[in-house]
Amino acid sequence: MENNKKTRLFLVVAGNIGSGKTTLTQRLAERLNLKPFFESVEDNPYLKDFYSDMDRWSFPLQVYFLTHRFRTHKDIELSNSSSIQDRSIYEDAHIFARALHEQGNLDKRDYESYQRLYKSMTEHLDHPTLMIFLRRSLPKLQERIKMRGRDYEQSISLDYLGKLNKYYDEWFENYRDGKCLLVDTDDLDFMENQDHFETLVKKIFESIDQQDLFFRY
């Protein structure tokens, strides 16, 4: 495992709902010759039910995401390819489960069971090479969510998005598990503006040690 870690990159794109994670993951995968691993959304059996009844579906949804991301993380660790992941297992616990618990959708018993499961799983994981945090303001998040048009996301409350933004900021400030890069995306169009995208690639390149592993630009 140690030798494998030295010969590959493991990047993660972290951020709130509508922050542009999936778009950036896809673009970076193509640009830097990385194998992409995406969040389970379209094939998720709980997501639509969750947004219609958070009290009922918070615990099974969180366990589903936790299991999916643990399996993805392990697949990346065991791969000989450099990879990039759309959202990390760490966000499940530090952001989403926390928010659901604090707003009363995930009761104390389920939350504590979830946290024990999370800690048991993450003890068996290596940390990514670089954690890329995408920060976006609430108006921009709402704009992005509306633009991509998923029916079940249109009911997401501003209060919920605001909680997630707050917890992301706190997580970033306390992140000590490896190299990280904070990217403010309100005025950064990495999908349509090639200069913006290349500037971001340069920042990512400069943020890690294994620069020789990049598909050089």
C-alpha positions in Angstrom: 0.0 0.0 0.0 2.8 2.4 0.9 4.5 2.0 -2.5 1.2 2.4 -4.3 0.6 5.7 -2.4 3.9 7.0 -3.7 3.0 6.4 -7.4 -0.5 7.8 -7.6 -2.6 10.9 -6.7 -5.9 10.8 -4.7 -7.7 14.1 -5.0 -11.1 14.9 -3.5 -13.5 17.7 -4.5 -15.5 18.7 -1.4 -18.4 21.2 -1.1 -22.0 22.0 -0.5 -25.0 20.9 -2.7 -24.7 23.0 -5.9 -21.1 24.1 -5.4 -19.9 22.5 -8.7 -18.2 19.4 -7.4 -19.3 17.0 -10.1 -18.5 19.4 -12.9 -15.0 20.1 -11.5 -14.4 16.4 -10.8 -15.2 15.6 -14.5 -13.1 18.4 -15.9 -10.1 17.6 -13.7 -10.3 13.9 -14.5 -10.0 14.7 -18.2 -7.4 17.4 -17.8 -5.1 15.6 -15.4 -5.6 12.0 -16.6 -7.3 10.9 -13.3 -9.9 8.2 -12.8 -13.2 9.8 -11.6 -15.4 8.4 -8.9 -18.8 10.2 -8.6 -21.3 10.6 -5.8 -24.3 8.2 -5.9 -27.2 10.5 -6.9 -29.3 9.1 -9.8 -29.1 5.5 -8.6 -29.6 6.5 -4.9 -32.7 4.6 -3.6 -33.2 7.1 -0.7 -32.5 10.6 -2.0 -35.9 11.5 -3.3 -37.7 10.1 -0.2 -35.3 12.0 2.0 -36.1 15.4 0.7 -39.8 14.7 1.1 -39.5 13.4 4.7 -36.1 14.0 6.4 -37.2 12.6 9.7 -38.0 9.2 8.2 -35.2 8.8 5.8 -32.1 10.6 7.4 -30.6 7.6 9.0 -30.9 5.1 6.1 -29.7 7.8 3.7 -26.6 8.6 5.7 -25.8 4.9 6.2 -26.2 4.4 2.4 -23.8 7.3 1.6 -21.4 6.2 4.3 -21.2 2.6 2.8 -21.0 3.9 -0.8 -18.2 6.3 0.0 -16.2 3.9 2.1 -16.3 1.3 -0.7 -15.2 4.1 -3.2 -12.4 5.2 -0.9 -11.1 1.7 -0.6 -11.3 1.1 -4.3 -9.2 4.2 -4.9 -6.6 3.1 -2.3 -6.3 -0.3 -4.0 -6.1 1.1 -7.5 -2.9 1.7 -9.3 -4.4 4.7 -11.1 -4.4 8.3 -9.9 -8.0 9.2 -9.0 -10.4 12.0 -8.1 -13.5 11.6 -5.9 -16.7 13.7 -5.9 -17.3 14.3 -2.2 -15.6 12.4 0.6 -16.6 10.1 3.4 -15.5 12.8 5.9 -18.2 15.2 4.8 -20.9 12.7 5.6 -20.1 12.8 9.3 -18.7 16.3 9.8 -21.3 18.1 7.6 -24.5 16.2 6.7 -25.0 13.9 9.7 -24.2 16.7 12.0 -26.7 19.1 10.4 -29.4 16.5 10.4 -28.9 15.7 14.0 -28.7 19.4 15.1 -31.9 20.3 13.3 -33.7 17.2 14.8 -34.0 14.9 11.8 -31.5 12.4 13.2 -32.2 11.5 16.8 -29.5 11.0 19.4 -29.5 7.2 19.3 -29.2 7.0 15.5 -26.6 9.8 15.4 -24.4 8.1 18.0 -24.7 4.7 16.2 -23.8 6.4 12.9 -20.7 8.1 14.4 -19.5 4.8 15.8 -19.8 3.2 12.4 -18.1 6.2 10.8 -15.1 6.0 13.2 -14.8 2.3 12.8 -14.7 2.7 9.0 -12.3 5.6 8.8 -9.7 3.9 11.0 -9.1 1.7 7.9 -8.6 4.6 5.4 -5.7 6.6 4.2 -6.2 10.3 3.8 -6.3 11.8 0.3 -3.4 13.6 -1.3 -5.3 16.8 -1.6 -8.7 17.9 -0.3 -10.2 20.7 -2.6 -12.9 22.7 -0.8 -15.3 24.5 -3.0 -17.0 27.5 -1.2 -20.0 29.2 -2.7 -22.5 31.7 -1.3 -26.1 30.8 -0.7 -27.5 32.8 -3.6 -25.1 31.1 -6.0 -25.9 27.7 -4.5 -29.6 28.3 -5.1 -29.0 29.5 -8.6 -27.0 26.3 -9.4 -29.6 24.0 -7.8 -32.4 25.7 -9.8 -30.3 25.5 -13.0 -29.6 21.8 -12.9 -33.4 21.1 -12.4 -33.6 18.1 -10.1 -37.2 18.2 -8.9 -36.4 16.8 -5.4 -33.7 19.4 -4.8 -36.0 22.4 -5.3 -37.5 21.9 -1.9 -34.1 22.3 -0.1 -34.6 25.1 2.4 -32.3 28.1 2.6 -31.8 27.4 6.3 -30.5 23.9 5.6 -28.1 25.1 2.9 -26.9 27.8 5.3 -26.2 25.2 8.0 -24.2 23.1 5.6 -22.2 26.2 4.5 -21.4 27.0 8.1 -20.3 23.4 8.9 -18.1 23.3 5.8 -16.4 26.5 6.9 -15.8 25.0 10.3 -14.5 21.7 8.9 -12.1 23.5 6.6 -10.7 25.6 9.4 -10.0 22.5 11.5 -8.9 20.2 8.7 -5.6 18.6 9.7 -5.6 15.3 7.7 -3.4 16.4 4.8 -3.0 19.1 2.2 -6.1 21.2 1.4 -7.0 24.0 -1.0 -9.9 26.4 -0.5 -11.5 27.7 -3.7 -14.1 30.5 -3.7 -16.3 29.8 -6.7 -18.7 32.7 -6.8 -16.6 34.5 -9.4 -14.9 31.5 -10.8 -16.4 29.8 -13.8 -14.4 26.7 -14.3 -17.0 25.2 -16.6 -17.2 27.8 -19.3 -14.1 30.0 -18.8 -11.0 28.1 -19.8 -8.6 30.7 -18.2 -10.4 30.3 -14.9 -10.1 26.6 -15.1 -6.4 26.7 -16.0 -5.8 29.0 -13.1 -7.4 26.5 -10.8 -5.4 23.7 -12.3 -2.2 25.6 -11.5 -3.3 26.2 -7.9 -3.9 22.5 -7.5 -0.6 21.6 -9.1 1.2 23.9 -6.6 -0.7 22.5 -3.6 0.8 19.0 -3.7 4.2 17.4 -3.4 3.8 14.7 -6.1 3.9 17.2 -9.0 5.6 14.8 -11.3 2.5 12.6 -11.3 0.4 15.1 -13.0 -0.4 14.9 -16.7 1.6 18.0 -17.3 -0.1 21.0 -18.9 
